[in-house]
Amino acid sequence: FKIESECNSYLRHLLAISLCDNQIPVPKQYLEEQKNYDFNVELQLTLRDWRLMNATIPKQNVQRFLRAILNATDHSSLINASISLQLQFFVHDQKSSDDATLLPDKIADELYNLIGKYLQLPPGNEADYQLFEALIDLCQLCVNLPLQVICVRLVKELVSDFRHAIIDLLKNVNISLRLYNKLTILLANVLKVVTTLNGDDTNLRILHSNLFELIFQLIIQHFPKRDLLRIRCLLGLLKTLSAFDITITDEKLMSYCKRLIKLSLALKSFTQTGSRWQIDCLTIVCQLYAQLEEPQRHFSLCESSVRYLSGLCGHCDRQVRALAWCILTHASCYVGHE
């Protein structure tokens, strides 16, 4: 230690834990009991030390903030408790040193009961939007950990109700771009985490397919308005969805591929933003190609698309070049219908 006060503070903490038989947190009555021991007064735990120790115990703090969330009576207190819980998760890993989870499945289930209640319906006013966004942030953090119970509960709700607020708000052009971006990221991440529901993938595949078609239509609707930032958010989600097995016919998959190539061409930008746009569009095309049942009979491109992709083979971004070559290779295998 660089200074003596830090050393003494560490020794006070160590001594308190030792005299309390490694009990964590150290009972508050120890502050009085320690006066009966024969050691230097500088090694006696202070009230400030005791508060600091309690403030740095992950499991205890998580439980405290969870109680605050479950007992919240208004939007403001719920938002504050939600943010405090997020900060606690940010600071500590999901598991403590003894490998006991900070948030057991039963508690996580209770937490989602409350979160889910507020996420089912779209917000109606500014205060509702603030609360909704705070809970979306909390959900995102739970997905990142990941807390599997909360992830599965959320996906089950999306499967059972395609008009869920999280999906419904994607159709709302009036919500802030910040919230819009958070919604698309949450959907993409939770769908990556939950790959099966009780061993039955049918309903999950239907959700992937319905979401893919909805997101694609939203992209087409936004493009004439040049709402490029929202389209970027949607393309990220569409790229995630295109990696799943979606139940769409070869003819429809091919029509999506052609429109995505045209969408890539329509931006006409060779900046870093343009490259990211093209990478997303062309990646989706490659992932959809992998889902074609008879690619040699369906994956055909018009002359203008071939010319455009050939031009991208000399693009300054190597990912764009690689994807363009990949798509042209697929197109070269086209043999047509017998």
C-alpha positions in Angstrom: 0.0 0.0 0.0 1.2 3.5 -0.8 -0.2 5.1 2.3 -0.6 3.9 5.8 -4.3 4.7 6.0 -5.1 2.3 3.1 -3.1 -0.4 4.8 -5.0 0.1 8.1 -8.3 0.1 6.3 -7.5 -3.3 4.7 -6.3 -4.8 8.0 -9.6 -3.6 9.7 -11.7 -5.3 7.1 -9.5 -8.5 7.2 -9.6 -8.6 11.0 -13.4 -8.1 11.2 -14.1 -10.9 8.7 -11.8 -13.2 10.6 -13.3 -12.5 14.0 -16.8 -13.0 12.6 -15.9 -16.5 11.3 -15.8 -15.3 7.6 -19.4 -14.2 7.9 -20.4 -11.8 5.1 -21.7 -9.2 5.6 -20.1 -8.5 9.0 -22.9 -8.1 11.5 -23.4 -4.5 12.7 -23.1 -5.5 16.3 -19.5 -6.3 15.7 -18.9 -2.5 15.9 -19.6 -2.7 19.6 -18.2 -6.2 20.3 -14.8 -5.3 18.9 -14.2 -2.9 21.8 -13.9 -5.9 24.1 -10.9 -7.3 22.1 -7.3 -6.3 23.0 -5.9 -4.8 19.9 -4.9 -1.3 18.6 -7.8 1.1 18.2 -6.7 1.9 14.7 -7.6 -1.7 13.8 -11.2 -1.3 15.0 -13.8 -1.3 12.2 -15.5 2.1 11.8 -19.1 2.7 10.8 -17.7 4.1 7.5 -15.8 0.9 7.0 -18.8 -1.2 7.7 -21.0 0.7 5.2 -18.3 0.4 2.6 -18.1 -3.4 3.1 -21.9 -3.7 2.7 -21.9 -1.5 -0.4 -19.4 -3.9 -2.1 -21.1 -7.2 -1.5 -22.7 -8.1 -4.9 -25.3 -10.6 -3.8 -26.6 -8.5 -1.0 -26.9 -5.4 -3.2 -28.7 -7.2 -6.0 -31.2 -8.5 -3.5 -31.7 -5.0 -2.1 -32.3 -3.4 -5.5 -34.6 -6.2 -6.5 -36.7 -5.5 -3.5 -36.8 -1.9 -4.4 -38.0 -2.8 -8.0 -40.7 -5.1 -6.7 -41.9 -2.6 -4.1 -41.8 0.4 -6.4 -45.0 2.5 -6.4 -44.3 5.0 -9.2 -42.4 5.4 -12.4 -39.6 7.4 -10.8 -38.8 4.9 -8.1 -38.9 2.0 -10.5 -36.6 3.7 -12.9 -34.1 4.5 -10.1 -34.1 1.0 -8.8 -33.7 -0.4 -12.3 -30.7 1.8 -13.0 -29.1 0.8 -9.6 -29.6 -2.9 -10.4 -28.0 -2.4 -13.8 -25.0 -0.6 -12.3 -24.6 -3.5 -9.8 -24.5 -6.0 -12.7 -22.0 -3.8 -14.6 -19.6 -3.7 -11.7 -19.8 -7.4 -10.8 -19.9 -10.6 -12.8 -23.1 -12.7 -12.7 -21.4 -15.2 -10.5 -19.7 -14.5 -7.2 -16.4 -16.2 -6.0 -18.3 -19.2 -4.6 -19.9 -19.8 -8.0 -23.4 -19.0 -6.6 -25.5 -16.9 -9.0 -26.3 -13.4 -8.0 -29.8 -13.8 -9.4 -31.3 -17.3 -8.9 -33.8 -18.5 -11.5 -36.8 -18.1 -9.1 -35.8 -14.4 -8.4 -35.2 -13.8 -12.1 -38.7 -15.1 -12.8 -40.2 -12.7 -10.3 -38.2 -9.9 -11.8 -39.5 -10.6 -15.3 -43.1 -10.8 -14.0 -42.8 -7.1 -13.2 -40.8 -6.1 -16.2 -43.0 -8.0 -18.6 -46.1 -6.3 -17.3 -44.7 -2.9 -18.4 -43.3 -4.1 -21.7 -46.5 -5.7 -23.0 -48.2 -2.5 -24.1 -46.7 0.5 -25.9 -46.0 3.6 -23.7 -48.6 6.4 -23.8 -46.8 9.4 -22.5 -43.3 10.8 -21.9 -43.1 9.2 -18.4 -44.1 5.9 -19.8 -41.4 6.1 -22.5 -38.7 6.9 -19.9 -39.8 3.8 -17.9 -40.1 1.7 -21.0 -36.5 2.6 -22.1 -35.1 2.0 -18.6 -36.7 -1.5 -18.6 -35.4 -2.2 -22.1 -31.9 -1.3 -20.8 -32.4 -3.7 -17.9 -33.6 -6.5 -20.2 -30.6 -6.0 -22.5 -28.2 -6.3 -19.6 -30.0 -9.5 -18.5 -29.6 -10.9 -22.0 -25.9 -10.0 -22.1 -25.2 -11.8 -18.8 -27.1 -14.0 -19.9 -30.0 -14.6 -17.4 -31.6 -17.5 -19.3 -34.9 -17.4 -17.5 -35.5 -13.8 -18.5 -34.4 -14.4 -22.1 -36.7 -17.4 -22.5 -39.7 -15.6 -20.9 -39.3 -12.7 -23.3 -39.1 -14.9 -26.4 -42.1 -16.9 -25.3 -44.1 -13.6 -25.0 -43.0 -12.6 -28.5 -44.0 -16.0 -29.9 -47.4 -15.9 -28.3 -48.1 -12.2 -29.1 -46.7 -10.8 -32.3 -48.3 -7.5 -31.4 -46.1 -7.2 -28.4 -45.0 -3.6 -27.7 -41.4 -4.3 -28.5 -42.4 -5.4 -32.0 -45.2 -2.9 -32.4 -42.9 0.0 -31.6 -40.7 -0.9 -34.6 -43.6 0.3 -36.8 -43.8 3.7 -35.0 -41.8 6.3 -36.8 -42.3 8.8 -34.1 -40.3 7.1 -31.3 -36.7 8.4 -30.7 -33.9 6.8 -32.8 -32.1 5.9 -29.5 -35.0 3.8 -28.3 -35.5 2.3 -31.8 -31.9 1.2 -31.9 -32.2 -0.3 -28.4 -35.3 -2.3 -29.5 -33.6 -3.8 -32.6 -30.4 -4.7 -30.6 -32.4 -6.3 -27.8 -34.4 -8.4 -30.3 -31.3 -9.5 -32.2 -29.4 -10.4 -29.0 -32.3 -12.3 -27.3 -32.9 -14.3 -30.4 -29.2 -15.3 -30.5 -29.4 -16.5 -26.9 -32.7 -18.5 -27.1 -32.2 -21.1 -29.8 -34.9 -23.5 -28.7 -38.1 -23.4 -26.6 -38.7 -26.6 -24.6 -37.1 -28.6 -27.5 -39.8 -27.4 -30.0 -38.3 -25.2 -32.7 -41.5 -24.8 -34.8 -42.9 -21.7 -33.0 -39.5 -20.1 -32.8 -39.0 -20.6 -36.6 -42.4 -19.0 -37.2 -41.4 -16.0 -35.1 -38.1 -15.7 -37.0 -40.0 -15.9 -40.3 -42.7 -13.4 -39.4 -40.1 -11.0 -37.9 -38.0 -11.2 -41.0 -40.9 -10.4 -43.3 -42.0 -7.5 -41.1 -38.5 -6.0 -40.8 -38.0 -6.3 -44.6 -41.2 -4.4 -45.3 -40.3 -1.7 -42.8 -36.9 -1.2 -44.6 -38.7 -0.8 -47.9 -41.1 1.7 -46.3 -38.4 3.8 -44.8 -36.1 4.0 -47.8 -38.2 6.4 -49.9 -38.1 8.8 -46.9 -34.3 8.4 -46.7 -34.6 7.5 -43.1 -31.2 5.8 -43.3 -30.4 5.6 -39.6 -33.5 3.6 -38.8 -32.8 1.4 -41.8 -29.3 0.7 -40.4 -30.9 -0.4 -37.1 -33.3 -2.7 -39.0 -30.6 -4.1 -41.3 -28.6 -5.2 -38.2 -31.7 -7.1 -36.9 -32.4 -8.5 -40.4 -28.8 -9.8 -40.6 -29.4 -11.8 -37.4 -32.7 -13.1 -38.5 -31.4 -14.2 -41.9 -28.9 -16.5 -40.1 -31.8 -18.6 -38.8 -33.8 -21.3 -40.6 -36.8 -19.3 -41.8 -39.8 -20.9 -43.4 -40.0 -19.0 -46.7 -40.2 -20.5 -50.3 -37.2 -20.3 -52.6 -39.0 -17.9 -54.9 -39.7 -15.5 -52.1 -36.1 -15.8 -50.7 -34.8 -15.0 -54.2 -37.0 -11.9 -54.4 -35.6 -10.7 -51.1 -32.0 -11.3 -52.4 -32.7 -9.2 -55.5 -34.2 -6.4 -53.5 -31.4 -6.3 -51.0 -28.8 -6.1 -53.9 -30.8 -3.2 -55.3 -31.0 -1.6 -51.8 -27.2 -1.9 -51.6 -26.9 -0.2 -55.0 -29.4 2.5 -54.1 -27.2 4.1 -51.4 -24.4 5.0 -53.8 -21.9 5.8 -51.1 -18.3 4.7 -50.7 -17.8 6.1 -47.3 -17.4 4.0 -44.2 -21.1 4.3 -43.6 -21.8 3.1 -47.1 -19.5 0.2 -46.7 -21.3 -0.9 -43.5 -24.6 -0.7 -45.4 -23.3 -2.8 -48.3 -21.7 -5.4 -45.9 -25.1 -5.8 -44.1 -27.1 -6.1 -47.3 -24.7 -8.5 -49.0 -24.2 -10.6 -45.8 -28.0 -11.1 -45.7 -28.0 -12.2 -49.3 -25.3 -14.8 -48.6 -27.2 -16.1 -45.6 -30.4 -16.3 -47.5 -28.7 -18.2 -50.3 -27.7 -20.9 -47.8 -31.4 -21.4 -47.1 -32.4 -22.0 -50.7 -33.5 -25.6 -51.2 -32.5 -25.6 -54.9 -30.0 -22.7 -55.3 -28.8 -23.7 -58.7 -32.4 -23.4 -60.0 -33.4 -20.2 -58.4 -30.4 -18.0 -57.7 -30.2 -15.9 -60.9 -29.3 -12.2 -61.2 -30.1 -9.7 -63.8 -27.3 -8.1 -65.9 -27.4 -4.8 -63.9 -26.9 -6.6 -60.6 -24.0 -8.6 -62.0 -22.4 -5.4 -63.3 -22.9 -3.7 -59.9 -21.4 -6.7 -58.0 -18.5 -6.9 -60.4 -17.8 -3.3 -59.6 -17.8 -4.1 -55.9 -15.1 -6.7 -56.5 -12.7 -3.7 -56.6 -14.2 -1.9 -53.6 -11.8 -0.4 -51.0 -13.3 -2.5 -48.2 -12.1 -6.1 -48.2 -15.4 -7.4 -46.7 -17.4 -5.8 -49.5 -15.0 -7.3 -52.0 -15.3 -10.8 -50.5 -19.1 -10.7 -50.3 -19.4 -9.5 -53.9 -17.1 -12.4 -55.1 -19.1 -14.8 -53.0 -22.5 -13.8 -54.5 -21.1 -13.8 -58.0 -19.8 -17.3 -57.4 -23.2 -18.4 -56.3 -24.8 -16.8 -59.4 -22.4 -18.6 -61.7 -23.8 -21.9 -60.5 -27.3 -21.0 -61.9 -28.5 -23.7 -64.3 -32.2 -22.6 -64.6 -35.3 -24.7 -64.6 -35.5 -27.9 -66.6 
